[in-house]
Amino acid sequence: MTGFQEGALVVALVSPAVVMLAIGRHPAGSRSRWPLLRWAQVAVVAPGAAWLALVVTGARGRVGGFYVTPLVAAAGCGTALLTVAVLEGMSRRRSMSVACGALAAVGVGLTAGGDGAQAVAVVGGLALAAVLTVEGPPGTPRSNRVIPALLAAGGVAACGVGFAAVHARSGRWSLPTTAPLSVGAIMAFLACAALLAAYGTLRLTARRSGTEPARRSGTEPGAVLLAGGLAVGLSAAPLRAGGTELGAAVVILATAAVVAAGVRRGALSLALLALAAAAGPAALAPGSRLLAAAAVIAVAVDVPWAWLAAVPGAVSLVTGVVDDGGGLAFAAAVGVAAVAVLLAHGAVEEGRRERAVALGALPAVLAGAWLVIAPGTWTWTGASLAAYDQGMARAVAAALVVVVARVLAGERRTRPAKGSARSPGSRPSRPGRHGGSPAQLVTSGRSASTPRPRRATRFQRARPFGRVPSRPPTGAGRQRRRRSRPPEA
Amino acid sequence: MGLGAAVGLATMAITSTGDVLAAGVLLGLAAGDLVAGTVGVLAGIAVIGRWGSSSLAALAGGQAVLGAAGWSGPPGMILSSWAAALAVILVWPDRPASSSFSGGHPAGVVACGIFAAALVAGPAVGLETNSVVVLRMVASAVGIGVASAVARACPRPVARVAGLSAAVSAAVLAVLA
């Protein structure tokens, strides 16, 4: 490893702990949490960038007592993306510290040992991260923590069983880099990955059922374990003796993925599909890694159209099926097709209730755009998608030119003449970020420099902007409106 | 997003670059319709079954060497190509869809016609530049015209069922033939 890679690994492992300690030492009497939240998110981008540098440079080797591979570095980068998204919904220092601590635990757990994944490090890191995140957001009732706790405990236990099986066969407590594992060990690691994926995506369902305020991010703290769990499964699945088939694992995981897609658990279905592909023929391995990356991005972004990140993985899987031509590959392809149809149907249904992308999901959105446009550059996946890259780059470039030109032409048409009052329809809509509809922004007096007539206010309420539903102003807005209203004659 | 997807699809079809499965997904996004996306992907599977590759460049290159897909090769393969093109034309909606993807943009019918033309008469521009360019332009114009006419004249439920059936037939013929 080069000096740059070694330095990047040190930054990736140490900076989350530094951020966690700094958040804990932040003065408790601060009037506003907003600067602390954004500072914490920016600080977590640093280890994410360090992991990204390791992925891009293809780092593989040892630094002291730590070992890194491109897959592990990608898992670290994904964990950092998820942590930034998880921080979005937090307002307490303790919660932010916990999330950063979980990031540190996963990073150290995946890399500690110096010679491949070590049992104590991996199990200990995942267990610590699970303990830190299982509590959930403040105010979560104890009854809602049972299932997440069981899933996390089951995942960590399955990981331990896997390492025990490795030890029973080879006498070592670490994952080999090339030597084959027993079928039982691989199944245990796949079960670990599946359970941690379920834990990492579980609370999204509770959030969408309306039990949480609409402003908060949909990414729960448990999502921090998603990338690490998938990395364990994707690392172990290829380590099987030549000719060994994992047909049962492929069928079970693909079926579970279809069921998850049917109940609108899109991110979980992508993760399970990735594991099913990893358990299939070797030709499907690149597609499995692309789908795993798509699952991480879907959890971090948490909007209906995030499933588009799975398109490159699906394309790579189909290519792999064509190359392999076997029955297991066909079974995986059927699963891909079913999941794709169900996810697209669910996205169309959910898309009618648009949600804004949280600011904390911006790094994940950028990563998702990179994945969709140029998946062939994700060399750690091993995917060969040169034709896809070339065509999608041209398609996106042409689409951007046309769409931007159309937007500019539309703005020029609707812009009012100088000196006239601004028409309500010309304001761009920004739903959700300030906790209310644009009508509330106007009536609250926050953005208007002069008092608006009541007639204009009623007109703005009758014509909400974009897809933001009109709501009666909150108590604070109602009070501000009462203060700013001129006395009636 | 519908306009962007339509422009992207047209660009990929005209330049014969990209992946045919990704083009199918773009068709679905441009139309704002799940059935259109499914048909697009099935048409892509038909291309893979016939040409052994999901690359649009391979599709164009194969047609440049062996002849246009619509009249060269085994009868089953010719039928598969025409069925795929017909399916793509049939599923285009006659009015914008109501989904959040803002699909069904009127400009998408142009992309739809160009994509369908590329499936049956889209050889790569090589040595015989003039004739190939004329062929592709004529085929694209015919494809756009037929797509517009079908979108206006054919009832949408009938067109969707027919399109889906044609797409499945195309995929089955390409895989089995």
Interface residues (C-beta under 8 A of the other chain):
Chain A: P304 W305 L308 V311 A314 V315 V318 T319 V322 A337 A340 V341 A344 H345 V348 G351 R352 E354 L385 A387 Y388 Q390 G391 M392 R394 A395 V396 A398 A399 L400 V402 V403 R406 R467
Chain B: M1 L3 G4 A5 V7 G8 L9 A10 T11 M12 T15 T17 G18 D19 L21 A22 A23 V25 L26 G28 L34 G37 T38 V41 I45 I48 G52 S53 S54 S55 L56 A57 A58 S98 S99 S100 F101
